[in-house]
């Protein structure tokens, strides 16, 4: 199984909404912080990051924001805040 590592990611184990790793990551500070913390604790984050780079992916891969597989520094200045309970 080529991508067996994906099922070992905390995002998979905890059934996190995949939108949190794409547009919502850039839109909401609470999501940004949650995803960063989740990825920082994930056992497969390095494999995930390599996969994202190799496949020229967009979004968060291995705790880094990628655009076409290239790491891009993301900072918040005027981000919206949403309560995590609103996402359930």
N, C-alpha and C positions, 0 to 999 in steps of 0.2 A: 504494500500500500504506500504509494508515493508520498502522500501528505498525512500520514498517520500522526505526525507530531501535532497537527491542528487540534485533534481531539484531546490532547494533553494540555492545551493552553487554558489559562484561567478564564479567558473570555468564553471558551466553549464549555468548560466545566460549570461555570456560573450562569450560563445561558444569557449572556449580556446582549442587548439589542445591537445589532451590527451597525446601525446608523450612528451609534456613539463613536465609532472609529472613522467616520467620514464627516459629513456636513455638521452634525451635532457637536463634534469635537471642537470645531472652530467657532461654533455659535454660542455655546453655553459654558461658562466657567466651571460650574459644578461637574459637568460631563468631562471636561478637559482634565480636571483634578482627579476624578474617579478613574478615568482611563490611564492616566499617568501612573497612579498608585497601583492599579491592577497589573499593568505591564511590568512595573519595577519588581513586583513579587513573582512574576511568572517564570517557571522553569524553562520554557522553550522560547524566551524572548529573542535570544541571539539567532536561533534557527528561523524564527518568524521574520526578523529584520533582514536576514540574508535572502529569504524567499521574496520578500517585498521588493528588494533591490534587484534581484535577478529577473523578476517578472515585470519590472518597471511599473510597479503598482502605485496607486494613489491612496492616501489615507494613512492611518496609524498602523504601523507594522513594527513589532518589537519595541514599542514605546517611542518610536520616532515618527514624525509626520513626513511622509514621502510624497513627492510629486514626480510621477514618471520614474520612480525608483531612486530618486535623488533626495537626500535628507534636506529638509528646509526648517530653519529655526522658526518656531511659532511662539509669539508672545501676545498677551492680552492687554488691551488698554481699556476699551469700552465694551466689555462682553456682557451679555445678558446673564442673569442668574436665575436658575430655576430650581425648585426644591426637588430632590431626588424622588420623593414620594409621588410627585406628579407624573413620573415616568413609568410607574408600575402598571 
